[in-house]
Amino acid sequence: MPSALSLKYLSAYPEQLRAQVGQLIAGKQLGEVLRQRYPVAHGIRTDKALYAYVQDLKDDYLRQAEPVSKVAFDSKIQVVQHALGLHTAISRVQGSRLKAKHEIRIGTVFRDAPLPFLRMIAVHELAHLKEKEHDKAFYKLCCWMEPAYHQLEFDVRLYLTWLELSGERLWAA
């Protein structure tokens, strides 16, 4: 059974669920379960393709939200912020007005991941355009854009646990 430290990404989940994950880990089955559920990685490799993907999501669900000026994969994100993605608003003075430019950065760990994982992170960061805090309204917006949001978040946490324990990426580029 893995230690509580190795299940740090799952600490907010019930003990029974963590025990089931522990059994999968002990039986060396976690990676295979994830591969069966998500057999292939997405094909989005460049920042330009990522920008187009996120912009399409924004156009579908948040047309009235402020524009996103930059979307990129960022290799420093997980190490520095202990996050999967990052939404920043950079304020600049333009004449007598203050203008905000929104940027979304997504951890490079998601460059070689299934499309549903990337979509969950993109939806999460886009939701910050409307809702700043992680509250009920924020998660309601996430679930509106991606109905399987909570399941995908759990599966991403399983993948991060797998990466931490094994160091092996499940999907090749």
Disulfide bonds with the S-S distance in Angstrom:
none
